[in-house]
């Protein structure tokens, strides 16, 4: 695992993050790791637009749509 250092973070922002970490019952390090992981897994607008373009260009049959509906229902 890599080490990440962030310099020149204002004290008021550090206080807010420490408070939020404490409220979540986490250390500041654990809280920040979770925050970074959440951000890293969230697609950007550009990534979403590219995905939507690919999806729009794809051709789906009625059977594809019905299979997706059935799959979604099984997940309930």
Protein Blocks (a to p, Z undefined) as FASTA:
>chain_A
ZZdddehiafklmmmmmmmmmmnopafklmmmmmmmmmmmpccfklmmmmmmmmmmpccd
fklmmmmmmmmmmmZZ
